[in-house]
Amino acid sequence: MNLIVMLAALSGALAVGAGAFGAHGASGAAVDWLKTGAHYQLVHALAALLAVRLEARGPAWLFLAGGALFAGTLYLMALGLPRWLGAVTPIGGTLLIAGWLWLAWIGARG
């Protein structure tokens, strides 16, 4: 569990840094990619912490992996890597959705 907490905290820190870079150091489409990536990554870093608190490690891992993949591809494109990486971004989004659905299932089970 400590590993998840550590990774969630690092994910949150990276999200704040990416958002700040988007606000102060980027231009063009990179600004939107950084803002979107930072928003999703930060929300899901917090979701991972909540999932750990609820002893739902599976969803926590999906939130971290999905957030890293979703935001990571956007960050890489913002830094000038090829736009085909945008085709990978939805895989991260799918992991995020799966994490939420899994957490809902856990909640429904009581």
ChimeraX attribute file (.defattr): number of C-alpha atoms within 10 A of each C-alpha:
attribute: neighborCount
match mode: 1-to-1
recipient: residues
	/A:1	11
	/A:2	8
	/A:3	8
	/A:4	18
	/A:5	18
	/A:6	12
	/A:7	17
	/A:8	25
	/A:9	17
	/A:10	14
	/A:11	24
	/A:12	20
	/A:13	16
	/A:14	18
	/A:15	28
	/A:16	17
	/A:17	14
	/A:18	26
	/A:19	23
	/A:20	16
	/A:21	17
	/A:22	24
	/A:23	14
	/A:24	10
	/A:25	11
	/A:26	18
	/A:27	12
	/A:28	9
	/A:29	11
	/A:30	20
	/A:31	21
	/A:32	17
	/A:33	24
	/A:34	28
	/A:35	22
	/A:36	19
	/A:37	26
	/A:38	30
	/A:39	18
	/A:40	19
	/A:41	31
	/A:42	24
	/A:43	15
	/A:44	27
	/A:45	26
	/A:46	19
	/A:47	21
	/A:48	29
	/A:49	23
	/A:50	16
	/A:51	22
	/A:52	19
	/A:53	13
	/A:54	13
	/A:55	13
	/A:56	18
	/A:57	19
	/A:58	15
	/A:59	26
	/A:60	31
	/A:61	20
	/A:62	23
	/A:63	31
	/A:64	27
	/A:65	20
	/A:66	26
	/A:67	30
	/A:68	25
	/A:69	22
	/A:70	27
	/A:71	29
	/A:72	23
	/A:73	26
	/A:74	25
	/A:75	25
	/A:76	17
	/A:77	19
	/A:78	23
	/A:79	13
	/A:80	9
	/A:81	12
	/A:82	11
	/A:83	13
	/A:84	10
	/A:85	16
	/A:86	14
	/A:87	9
	/A:88	15
	/A:89	20
	/A:90	15
	/A:91	14
	/A:92	22
	/A:93	21
	/A:94	14
	/A:95	21
	/A:96	28
	/A:97	16
	/A:98	17
	/A:99	27
	/A:100	19
	/A:101	13
	/A:102	17
	/A:103	20
	/A:104	13
	/A:105	11
	/A:106	14
	/A:107	11
	/A:108	8
	/A:109	7
	/A:110	6
